[in-house]
Amino acid sequence: MKGKKNKTVKIIPLGGLEQIGMNITAIEYEDSIIVIDCGLAFPEDEMLGIDLVIPDVTYLKDNADKVKGLVVTHGHEDHIGAIPYVENEINMPIYATKLTMGLIDHKLAEHNMMNTVRRKIVTHGQIINLGCFRIEFIRTNHSIVDAAALAIYTPAGIIVHTGDFKVDYTPVFGEMIDLPRFGELGKKGVLALMADSTNVERPGYTQSEKTVGKTFDHLFADNKDRRIIIATFASNVDRVQQIINSAYKYGRKVVVEGRSMVNIIQTATELGYINIPKNTLIEIDQIKNYPDEQIVLITTGSQGENMAALSRIAASIHNKITIKPGDVVIFSSNPIPGNEKAVFKVINELELKGAHVVFQDTHVSGHACQEELKLMYALTKPKYAIPVHGEYRHLKRHAELACEMGVQKDHVKILSTGDVLELSEDVFEVTGQVPAQGIFVDGLGVGDVGNIVLRDRQHLSQNGLIIVVVTLERESGQILAGPDIVSRGFVYVRESENLMDECRMVVQEALDSCLERNITDWGKLKSCVKDSLGEFLWKKTKRSPMILPVITEV
């Protein structure tokens, strides 16, 4: 049998690098593959009309017989959101902690997949065997309860994957991160550390979740005679618990609004992760039975999302709640990069309606800052460092931090999505690439909108559309009707009649010149119309709309 030195294990990120979201990584050794997390990403501004982006799992489909299972670190959308879509392609058993599995079950139930997918709940400290891998779940802290890091025992050595984590010495629910276990692994010898990069640019430590509870107490004390509305992430169960604690303390009733918020609180309550005193929760229809100073509304929409409850309330299109002057609205979150504009738009709308908006000191992050990452390196003492979960700037800063902590410069790799990294005691190199572009979900269509369609949508959104309709006689090729010009999103037709007449002339001339040369092939006629009209409009307006010629024969 070959020595441990020659055994290389492959790490293949299929998402989650160069972006925040869509985390999914495959780890492969000979005939065993395990998948870590299976998240979705939300579309960027230029992805017009796209609802979600899910990972491209072509590589896993091509090697389906090797895939032994999916292990999940925690229950956030960017780690579990794509599970129903991927399970539809590759049916693999899922291993996760109790709350994480509760949230996954909810997703599978929505897709009618509860009977087809095998699921196993794992506790912290438990080890499962999948193919030639042994995987240990280690307790960590994060902004959702029941998060886990993974120690993956491979034939080439131990790989530690932190998942999303922070170090919270005083968590609201459960115990603090199992730092001694990371130290024990470090003593055994860690081949590679894959650690969370989200907050690597921030110095110091991330504050404890409990500090937010104190802020809420002060805000409740300062606003005893006003209605309080709090927007936060649906998945932050501990945050919701603290809001409920403050509400109970100050004799207020709590209303929960927003589908994802209601779902998660229901799941967390059933599984015992949140403790709601009796008669504290009320239905939204019961608000009218209580004075304003006895009400707290917990809602989704802290990121300014269009259809979330708070955005609908701010825009006065919510059917149950309207903002009254004097309402206190607390944003218990930070804008995710890229969402700032949407968040400030909602804040402006709320202030215009007379609300008082608070967004200072009402949030702490769920991710490790520099000192906590240094602690993780000091405990695990990895030979190799592979920064994960972040945009390129985060990964680069993380790589520098790893070197500061004693990892050799050539033992740190910033990977791109789809890279195949082979590693063992004496090998650490990218040896190939697999497809991993991300697949667009638009409504019920999965993958039927690609880059070409998006380019068309961008073109339409920037320059509009011109349709040219012509009817030809089949025998002679003569023009019987048209050309008619229809414009959408290009110019306002009623004020541009001269331009439209000129367009008709240009199309007529282009068609005549084709027919004179006996060109009757529709494809050639269409491209001739496109070229001449496109050139004319560019000269006239310095704009290039999408041109669609429609030719019929009678």
VEXDREN-2710 file (C-alpha; in Angstrom, 1 decimal):
% VEXDREN-2710
k/r/px/py/pz
1/MET/0.0/0.0/0.0
2/LYS/1.2/3.5/-0.9
3/GLY/2.4/5.7/2.0
4/LYS/0.3/8.6/3.2
5/LYS/2.7/10.9/1.3
6/ASN/1.4/9.8/-2.1
7/LYS/-2.3/9.9/-1.4
8/THR/-3.8/13.1/-2.7
9/VAL/-7.3/14.3/-1.9
10/LYS/-9.2/16.7/-4.2
11/ILE/-11.0/19.8/-3.0
12/ILE/-13.4/21.2/-5.7
13/PRO/-15.4/24.4/-4.8
14/LEU/-18.5/24.5/-7.1
15/GLY/-19.6/27.9/-5.7
16/GLY/-19.0/30.4/-2.8
17/LEU/-15.8/31.9/-4.1
18/GLU/-15.5/35.4/-5.6
19/GLN/-19.0/36.1/-4.2
20/ILE/-21.0/36.0/-0.9
21/GLY/-23.4/33.1/-1.3
22/MET/-24.0/29.8/-3.2
23/ASN/-21.6/27.9/-1.0
24/ILE/-21.0/24.3/-2.1
25/THR/-17.7/22.3/-2.1
26/ALA/-16.9/18.7/-3.2
27/ILE/-14.2/16.7/-1.5
28/GLU/-13.0/13.7/-3.5
29/TYR/-10.7/10.7/-2.9
30/GLU/-10.6/7.8/-5.4
31/ASP/-14.2/6.5/-5.5
32/SER/-15.7/8.7/-2.7
33/ILE/-17.1/12.3/-3.0
34/ILE/-18.8/14.2/-0.2
35/VAL/-20.5/17.5/-0.7
36/ILE/-20.3/20.3/1.9
37/ASP/-23.3/22.7/1.9
38/CYS/-25.6/23.5/-1.1
39/GLY/-26.6/27.1/-1.1
40/LEU/-28.1/29.6/-3.5
41/ALA/-27.0/33.2/-4.4
42/PHE/-29.3/36.1/-5.0
43/PRO/-29.1/37.7/-8.4
44/GLU/-26.8/40.7/-9.1
45/ASP/-28.2/43.9/-10.6
46/GLU/-27.3/43.0/-14.2
47/MET/-29.1/39.6/-13.9
48/LEU/-32.4/41.1/-15.1
49/GLY/-35.5/39.1/-14.1
50/ILE/-33.5/36.3/-12.5
51/ASP/-34.9/35.1/-9.1
52/LEU/-32.1/32.9/-7.8
53/VAL/-28.7/31.5/-8.9
54/ILE/-28.0/27.9/-8.0
55/PRO/-24.8/25.9/-8.4
56/ASP/-23.9/24.0/-11.5
57/VAL/-23.5/20.4/-10.4
58/THR/-22.6/18.8/-13.7
59/TYR/-19.4/17.4/-12.2
60/LEU/-21.4/15.7/-9.4
61/LYS/-23.9/14.3/-12.0
62/ASP/-21.0/12.9/-14.1
63/ASN/-19.7/11.2/-11.0
64/ALA/-23.0/10.4/-9.3
65/ASP/-21.9/6.9/-8.3
66/LYS/-19.1/8.3/-6.2
67/VAL/-21.3/10.8/-4.3
68/LYS/-21.8/9.5/-0.7
69/GLY/-23.7/12.3/0.9
70/LEU/-24.3/16.0/1.6
71/VAL/-23.1/17.5/4.9
72/VAL/-24.5/20.8/5.9
73/THR/-22.8/23.3/8.3
74/HIS/-25.8/25.6/9.1
75/GLY/-29.3/26.6/8.0
76/HIS/-28.8/29.9/6.0
77/GLU/-30.1/30.2/2.5
78/ASP/-26.6/30.6/1.0
79/HIS/-25.8/27.1/2.5
80/ILE/-29.1/25.2/2.1
81/GLY/-31.2/27.2/-0.5
82/ALA/-30.3/25.1/-3.5
83/ILE/-30.9/21.7/-1.8
84/PRO/-34.3/20.9/-3.5
85/TYR/-32.9/21.7/-6.9
86/VAL/-29.7/19.7/-6.5
87/GLU/-31.4/16.7/-4.9
88/ASN/-33.6/16.6/-7.9
89/GLU/-30.5/16.1/-10.1
90/ILE/-28.5/13.8/-7.7
91/ASN/-30.3/12.1/-4.8
92/MET/-27.8/12.0/-1.9
93/PRO/-28.4/11.5/1.8
94/ILE/-28.3/14.7/3.9
95/TYR/-26.5/15.0/7.3
96/ALA/-27.1/18.1/9.5
97/THR/-27.8/19.2/13.0
98/LYS/-31.4/19.4/14.4
99/LEU/-32.4/23.0/13.6
100/THR/-30.5/23.0/10.2
101/MET/-32.4/19.8/9.3
102/GLY/-35.7/21.4/10.4
103/LEU/-35.2/24.2/7.9
104/ILE/-34.1/21.8/5.2
105/ASP/-37.2/19.7/5.8
106/HIS/-39.3/22.8/5.2
107/LYS/-37.7/23.3/1.8
108/LEU/-38.1/19.7/0.8
109/ALA/-41.7/19.7/1.9
110/GLU/-42.4/22.7/-0.4
111/HIS/-41.0/20.7/-3.3
112/ASN/-42.8/17.4/-2.3
113/MET/-39.5/15.7/-1.8
114/MET/-39.7/14.5/1.9
115/ASN/-40.3/10.9/0.9
116/THR/-37.5/10.7/-1.7
117/VAL/-34.5/12.2/0.2
118/ARG/-32.8/10.4/3.1
119/ARG/-32.0/12.6/6.0
120/LYS/-30.0/12.0/9.2
121/ILE/-29.8/14.4/12.2
122/VAL/-26.3/14.6/13.6
123/THR/-25.3/16.0/17.1
124/HIS/-22.2/18.1/17.8
125/GLY/-19.2/15.8/18.5
126/GLN/-20.7/12.9/16.4
127/ILE/-18.6/11.3/13.7
128/ILE/-20.2/9.9/10.5
129/ASN/-18.6/7.6/7.9
130/LEU/-19.2/8.4/4.2
131/GLY/-17.1/6.3/1.8
132/CYS/-13.5/6.6/2.8
133/PHE/-14.2/9.8/4.7
134/ARG/-15.0/10.3/8.4
135/ILE/-16.7/13.6/9.2
136/GLU/-16.9/15.1/12.7
137/PHE/-19.4/17.9/13.5
138/ILE/-17.9/20.5/15.9
139/ARG/-20.0/23.1/17.7
140/THR/-19.5/26.7/16.5
141/ASN/-21.3/30.0/17.1
142/HIS/-23.0/31.9/14.3
143/SER/-26.0/34.2/13.7
144/ILE/-28.2/31.0/13.5
145/VAL/-28.2/28.4/16.2
146/ASP/-26.8/24.9/15.7
147/ALA/-24.0/25.9/13.3
148/ALA/-21.1/23.4/13.0
149/ALA/-17.6/23.2/11.7
150/LEU/-16.4/19.9/10.1
151/ALA/-13.3/17.9/10.7
152/ILE/-12.9/15.7/7.6
153/TYR/-10.6/12.7/8.2
154/THR/-9.3/11.8/4.7
155/PRO/-6.6/9.2/3.7
156/ALA/-4.3/12.2/3.0
157/GLY/-4.8/13.9/6.4
158/ILE/-7.4/16.0/8.3
159/ILE/-9.2/18.9/6.6
160/VAL/-11.0/21.4/8.9
161/HIS/-13.9/23.4/7.3
162/THR/-15.1/26.1/9.7
163/GLY/-18.4/26.8/8.0
164/ASP/-19.6/30.4/8.9
165/PHE/-18.4/31.0/12.4
166/LYS/-17.6/33.5/15.1
167/VAL/-16.4/33.1/18.7
168/ASP/-19.2/34.0/21.1
169/TYR/-18.4/33.4/24.8
170/THR/-21.9/34.2/25.9
171/PRO/-24.3/32.9/23.3
172/VAL/-28.0/33.5/23.7
173/PHE/-28.9/29.8/23.2
174/GLY/-26.7/26.7/23.6
175/GLU/-23.0/26.6/24.4
176/MET/-20.0/28.5/23.1
177/ILE/-17.8/27.3/20.2
178/ASP/-15.8/24.1/21.1
179/LEU/-12.3/25.7/21.0
180/PRO/-10.6/22.8/22.9
181/ARG/-11.6/20.5/20.1
182/PHE/-9.9/22.7/17.4
183/GLY/-6.8/22.7/19.7
184/GLU/-6.9/18.8/19.9
185/LEU/-7.1/18.6/16.1
186/GLY/-4.2/21.0/15.8
187/LYS/-2.1/18.6/18.0
188/LYS/-3.1/15.7/15.8
189/GLY/-2.0/17.7/12.8
190/VAL/-4.3/19.5/10.4
191/LEU/-3.5/19.2/6.7
192/ALA/-5.6/22.1/5.5
193/LEU/-7.9/24.8/7.0
194/MET/-10.8/26.1/5.0
195/ALA/-12.0/29.1/7.0
196/ASP/-14.7/31.8/6.7
197/SER/-13.4/35.1/5.1
198/THR/-16.5/37.3/5.3
199/ASN/-15.2/39.6/8.0
200/VAL/-11.5/39.2/7.5
201/GLU/-11.1/43.0/6.7
202/ARG/-12.4/43.9/10.2
203/PRO/-9.8/44.1/13.0
204/GLY/-10.6/42.9/16.5
205/TYR/-13.3/40.6/17.7
206/THR/-17.0/40.3/16.7
207/GLN/-19.2/41.3/19.7
208/SER/-21.4/38.8/21.4
209/GLU/-25.0/38.5/20.3
210/LYS/-26.0/39.4/23.9
211/THR/-24.9/43.0/23.4
212/VAL/-27.8/43.5/21.0
213/GLY/-30.2/42.3/23.8
214/LYS/-28.9/45.2/26.0
215/THR/-29.5/47.7/23.2
216/PHE/-33.1/46.5/22.7
217/ASP/-33.7/46.9/26.4
218/HIS/-32.6/50.5/26.3
219/LEU/-34.6/51.2/23.2
220/PHE/-37.8/49.7/24.7
221/ALA/-37.2/51.7/27.9
222/ASP/-36.8/55.0/25.9
223/ASN/-39.9/54.4/23.7
224/LYS/-42.5/53.2/26.3
225/ASP/-45.4/55.1/24.6
226/ARG/-44.7/54.2/21.0
227/ARG/-45.3/51.3/18.7
228/ILE/-42.0/49.5/17.9
229/ILE/-41.3/47.7/14.6
230/ILE/-38.1/45.7/14.3
231/ALA/-36.7/44.4/11.0
232/THR/-34.1/41.6/11.1
233/PHE/-32.9/38.5/9.3
234/ALA/-35.6/35.8/9.5
235/SER/-32.9/33.2/10.3
236/ASN/-31.4/35.0/13.3
237/VAL/-33.4/33.0/15.9
238/ASP/-31.3/34.3/18.8
239/ARG/-32.1/37.9/17.7
240/VAL/-35.8/37.1/17.7
241/GLN/-35.5/35.5/21.1
242/GLN/-33.9/38.7/22.5
243/ILE/-36.7/40.9/21.0
244/ILE/-39.3/38.6/22.6
245/ASN/-37.4/38.8/25.9
246/SER/-37.5/42.6/25.9
247/ALA/-41.1/42.7/24.7
248/TYR/-42.1/40.4/27.6
249/LYS/-40.1/42.5/30.1
250/TYR/-41.9/45.7/29.0
251/GLY/-45.4/44.1/28.8
252/ARG/-45.7/44.2/25.0
253/LYS/-47.4/41.7/22.6
254/VAL/-45.4/40.4/19.7
255/VAL/-46.6/40.1/16.1
256/VAL/-44.4/38.2/13.5
257/GLU/-44.8/39.2/9.9
258/GLY/-43.1/37.9/6.7
259/ARG/-43.4/34.3/5.4
260/SER/-39.8/33.3/6.0
261/MET/-39.9/34.7/9.5
262/VAL/-43.1/32.9/10.4
263/ASN/-41.7/29.6/9.0
264/ILE/-38.4/29.8/10.9
265/ILE/-39.9/30.8/14.2
266/GLN/-42.4/28.0/13.9
267/THR/-39.6/25.4/13.2
268/ALA/-37.4/26.8/16.0
269/THR/-40.3/26.7/18.5
270/GLU/-41.2/23.2/17.6
271/LEU/-37.6/22.0/18.0
272/GLY/-37.1/23.9/21.3
273/TYR/-34.6/26.6/20.0
274/ILE/-36.7/29.5/21.0
275/ASN/-38.7/30.1/24.2
276/ILE/-41.8/32.3/23.8
277/PRO/-43.7/33.1/27.1
278/LYS/-47.4/32.3/27.0
279/ASN/-49.8/34.9/25.6
280/THR/-46.9/37.0/24.2
281/LEU/-47.4/36.2/20.5
282/ILE/-50.5/37.5/18.8
283/GLU/-51.9/37.3/15.3
284/ILE/-51.6/40.3/13.0
285/ASP/-55.4/40.7/13.0
286/GLN/-55.4/41.2/16.7
287/ILE/-53.2/44.4/16.6
288/LYS/-56.4/46.5/16.7
289/ASN/-57.3/45.1/20.1
290/TYR/-54.2/46.7/21.8
291/PRO/-52.9/50.2/22.1
292/ASP/-49.8/51.1/20.1
293/GLU/-47.5/51.1/23.1
294/GLN/-48.2/47.5/23.8
295/ILE/-47.2/46.2/20.3
296/VAL/-43.9/45.0/18.9
297/LEU/-43.8/43.9/15.2
298/ILE/-41.0/41.7/14.1
299/THR/-40.7/41.7/10.4
300/THR/-38.6/40.7/7.4
301/GLY/-37.2/43.2/4.9
302/SER/-34.1/44.5/6.7
303/GLN/-32.3/44.4/3.4
304/GLY/-34.8/46.6/1.5
305/GLU/-36.0/43.6/-0.5
306/ASN/-38.9/44.6/-2.8
307/MET/-41.6/42.2/-1.7
308/ALA/-40.6/41.8/2.0
309/ALA/-43.0/42.9/4.7
310/LEU/-41.2/46.1/5.7
311/SER/-40.8/47.4/2.1
312/ARG/-44.5/46.9/1.6
313/ILE/-45.3/48.7/4.8
314/ALA/-43.0/51.6/3.9
315/ALA/-44.6/51.8/0.4
316/SER/-48.1/51.7/1.9
317/ILE/-49.1/48.6/0.0
318/HIS/-49.3/46.2/3.0
319/ASN/-52.9/45.2/3.6
320/LYS/-52.7/45.0/7.4
321/ILE/-50.2/47.6/8.7
322/THR/-49.7/51.3/8.0
323/ILE/-47.0/53.5/9.4
324/LYS/-48.2/56.1/11.9
325/PRO/-46.2/59.2/12.8
326/GLY/-44.2/58.4/15.9
327/ASP/-43.7/54.7/15.2
328/VAL/-40.1/53.6/16.0
329/VAL/-38.6/51.3/13.3
330/ILE/-35.4/49.5/14.3
331/PHE/-33.2/47.9/11.6
332/SER/-31.4/45.1/13.4
333/SER/-29.0/44.3/10.6
334/ASN/-26.3/45.8/8.4
335/PRO/-26.9/46.3/4.7
336/ILE/-25.3/43.4/2.8
337/PRO/-22.8/45.0/0.3
338/GLY/-24.8/46.0/-2.8
339/ASN/-28.1/46.5/-0.9
340/GLU/-27.3/49.9/0.6
341/LYS/-29.4/51.8/-1.9
342/ALA/-32.5/49.6/-1.4
343/VAL/-32.2/49.9/2.4
344/PHE/-31.8/53.7/2.4
345/LYS/-34.8/54.0/0.0
346/VAL/-37.0/52.1/2.6
347/ILE/-35.6/54.3/5.5
348/ASN/-36.4/57.5/3.5
349/GLU/-39.9/56.3/2.9
350/LEU/-40.4/55.4/6.6
351/GLU/-39.1/58.8/7.8
352/LEU/-41.3/60.6/5.2
353/LYS/-44.3/58.9/6.9
354/GLY/-43.2/60.2/10.3
355/ALA/-41.5/57.2/11.7
356/HIS/-38.3/57.4/13.8
357/VAL/-35.7/55.0/12.3
358/VAL/-32.9/53.5/14.4
359/PHE/-30.1/51.5/12.9
360/GLN/-27.0/52.1/15.1
361/ASP/-25.7/49.4/17.5
362/THR/-28.7/47.1/16.9
363/HIS/-26.8/44.4/15.1
364/VAL/-23.7/42.3/15.5
365/SER/-22.2/40.1/12.8
366/GLY/-22.2/36.3/12.8
367/HIS/-18.8/36.1/11.3
368/ALA/-15.3/36.0/12.8
369/CYS/-13.1/39.2/12.7
370/GLN/-9.3/39.1/12.4
371/GLU/-8.5/38.2/16.0
372/GLU/-10.9/35.2/15.9
373/LEU/-9.5/34.0/12.6
374/LYS/-6.0/34.2/14.1
375/LEU/-7.2/32.2/17.1
376/MET/-8.5/29.5/14.7
377/TYR/-5.1/29.4/13.0
378/ALA/-3.3/29.3/16.3
379/LEU/-5.4/26.3/17.5
380/THR/-5.4/24.2/14.3
381/LYS/-1.9/25.0/13.1
382/PRO/-2.7/24.0/9.5
383/LYS/-0.1/23.1/6.9
384/TYR/-2.2/24.6/4.1
385/ALA/-4.7/27.4/4.1
386/ILE/-7.6/27.7/1.7
387/PRO/-9.7/30.8/2.3
388/VAL/-13.4/30.3/1.5
389/HIS/-16.7/32.3/1.7
390/GLY/-16.0/35.7/0.3
391/GLU/-15.3/38.0/-2.6
392/TYR/-11.8/38.1/-4.0
393/ARG/-10.7/41.0/-1.8
394/HIS/-11.8/39.0/1.3
395/LEU/-9.9/35.9/0.1
396/LYS/-6.8/37.9/-0.6
397/ARG/-6.8/39.6/2.8
398/HIS/-7.4/36.2/4.4
399/ALA/-4.4/34.7/2.5
400/GLU/-2.2/37.5/4.0
401/LEU/-3.6/36.8/7.5
402/ALA/-2.7/33.1/7.1
403/CYS/0.9/34.0/6.2
404/GLU/1.0/36.3/9.3
405/MET/0.0/33.3/11.4
406/GLY/2.9/31.2/10.1
407/VAL/1.5/29.4/7.1
408/GLN/4.2/29.3/4.3
409/LYS/3.3/31.7/1.4
410/ASP/3.3/28.8/-1.2
411/HIS/1.0/26.8/1.2
412/VAL/-1.9/29.3/0.8
413/LYS/-4.2/29.1/-2.3
414/ILE/-6.9/31.4/-3.4
415/LEU/-9.1/29.2/-5.5
416/SER/-11.6/30.1/-8.2
417/THR/-15.0/28.4/-8.5
418/GLY/-14.5/25.2/-10.4
419/ASP/-10.8/24.7/-9.6
420/VAL/-9.6/21.2/-8.7
421/LEU/-7.1/21.4/-5.9
422/GLU/-5.1/18.3/-5.2
423/LEU/-3.3/18.1/-1.8
424/SER/-1.4/15.7/0.3
425/GLU/1.7/16.0/2.6
426/ASP/3.8/16.9/-0.3
427/VAL/1.4/18.1/-3.1
428/PHE/-0.6/21.3/-3.1
429/GLU/-1.6/22.4/-6.6
430/VAL/-4.5/23.2/-8.9
431/THR/-4.6/20.4/-11.5
432/GLY/-7.8/21.1/-13.4
433/GLN/-11.1/22.8/-13.8
434/VAL/-14.7/21.5/-13.7
435/PRO/-17.8/23.4/-15.0
436/ALA/-19.2/25.7/-12.2
437/GLN/-20.8/28.7/-13.7
438/GLY/-24.0/29.0/-11.7
439/ILE/-27.5/28.3/-13.1
440/PHE/-30.2/30.9/-13.3
441/VAL/-33.7/30.2/-11.9
442/ASP/-36.4/32.4/-13.5
443/GLY/-39.8/31.6/-12.1
444/LEU/-40.3/27.9/-12.6
445/GLY/-37.6/27.7/-15.2
446/VAL/-34.3/26.2/-14.0
447/GLY/-31.4/26.8/-16.4
448/ASP/-33.5/27.8/-19.4
449/VAL/-32.2/31.4/-19.2
450/GLY/-28.5/31.6/-20.0
451/ASN/-26.0/34.3/-20.7
452/ILE/-27.3/35.0/-24.2
453/VAL/-30.9/35.6/-22.9
454/LEU/-29.5/37.9/-20.2
455/ARG/-27.5/39.8/-22.8
456/ASP/-30.7/40.3/-24.8
457/ARG/-32.5/41.5/-21.6
458/GLN/-29.7/44.0/-20.9
459/HIS/-29.8/45.1/-24.6
460/LEU/-33.6/45.6/-24.3
461/SER/-33.4/47.4/-21.0
462/GLN/-30.8/49.8/-22.3
463/ASN/-32.0/50.5/-25.9
464/GLY/-35.5/49.2/-26.4
465/LEU/-37.0/47.2/-29.3
466/ILE/-38.0/47.9/-32.8
467/ILE/-40.2/45.4/-34.7
468/VAL/-40.4/45.5/-38.5
469/VAL/-43.4/43.7/-40.0
470/VAL/-43.5/42.9/-43.7
471/THR/-45.8/40.7/-45.8
472/LEU/-44.5/39.3/-49.1
473/GLU/-46.3/37.5/-52.0
474/ARG/-45.0/34.0/-52.2
475/GLU/-44.8/33.8/-56.1
476/SER/-43.3/37.1/-57.0
477/GLY/-41.7/38.1/-53.8
478/GLN/-43.4/41.5/-54.0
479/ILE/-44.2/43.5/-50.8
480/LEU/-47.9/43.3/-50.2
481/ALA/-48.1/45.1/-46.9
482/GLY/-45.8/47.1/-44.8
483/PRO/-43.1/47.6/-43.8
484/ASP/-44.8/48.6/-40.5
485/ILE/-42.6/49.7/-37.6
486/VAL/-43.5/49.0/-34.0
487/SER/-41.3/50.7/-31.3
488/ARG/-41.2/49.7/-27.6
489/GLY/-38.9/51.4/-25.2
490/PHE/-36.9/53.1/-27.9
491/VAL/-38.7/56.4/-28.7
492/TYR/-42.1/57.8/-28.0
493/VAL/-43.8/57.1/-31.4
494/ARG/-46.3/60.0/-31.3
495/GLU/-43.5/62.5/-31.0
496/SER/-41.2/60.8/-33.6
497/GLU/-43.4/60.3/-36.6
498/ASN/-40.8/61.6/-39.0
499/LEU/-38.2/59.2/-37.6
500/MET/-40.6/56.3/-38.1
501/ASP/-41.4/57.4/-41.7
502/GLU/-37.6/57.5/-42.4
503/CYS/-37.2/54.0/-40.9
504/ARG/-39.9/52.7/-43.2
505/MET/-38.1/54.2/-46.2
506/VAL/-34.8/52.6/-45.1
507/VAL/-36.4/49.1/-44.7
508/GLN/-38.3/49.5/-48.1
509/GLU/-35.0/50.3/-49.8
510/ALA/-33.1/47.4/-48.2
511/LEU/-35.9/45.0/-49.2
512/ASP/-36.1/46.3/-52.7
513/SER/-32.3/46.0/-53.2
514/CYS/-32.5/42.4/-52.0
515/LEU/-35.4/41.5/-54.2
516/GLU/-33.7/43.1/-57.3
517/ARG/-30.8/40.6/-56.7
518/ASN/-33.4/37.8/-56.4
519/ILE/-32.6/37.2/-52.7
520/THR/-35.7/35.5/-51.3
521/ASP/-34.1/33.6/-48.4
522/TRP/-35.8/34.9/-45.2
523/GLY/-32.6/34.7/-43.1
524/LYS/-30.7/37.0/-45.6
525/LEU/-33.7/39.4/-45.9
526/LYS/-33.9/39.7/-42.1
527/SER/-30.1/40.3/-41.7
528/CYS/-30.2/42.9/-44.5
529/VAL/-33.1/44.8/-42.8
530/LYS/-31.3/44.6/-39.4
531/ASP/-28.0/45.9/-40.8
532/SER/-29.4/48.8/-42.8
533/LEU/-31.9/49.9/-40.2
534/GLY/-29.4/49.5/-37.4
535/GLU/-26.8/51.6/-39.2
536/PHE/-29.4/54.3/-40.0
537/LEU/-30.7/54.5/-36.4
538/TRP/-27.2/54.7/-35.0
539/LYS/-26.3/57.6/-37.3
540/LYS/-29.6/59.4/-36.4
541/THR/-30.0/58.8/-32.7
542/LYS/-26.6/57.3/-31.5
543/ARG/-28.7/54.4/-30.1
544/SER/-28.9/50.8/-31.1
545/PRO/-32.2/49.2/-30.2
546/MET/-32.8/45.5/-30.7
547/ILE/-34.3/45.0/-34.2
548/LEU/-36.7/42.1/-34.8
549/PRO/-37.8/41.7/-38.5
550/VAL/-41.0/39.6/-38.9
551/ILE/-41.7/38.4/-42.5
552/THR/-44.8/36.6/-43.6
553/GLU/-45.7/35.2/-47.0
554/VAL/-49.2/34.9/-48.5
END
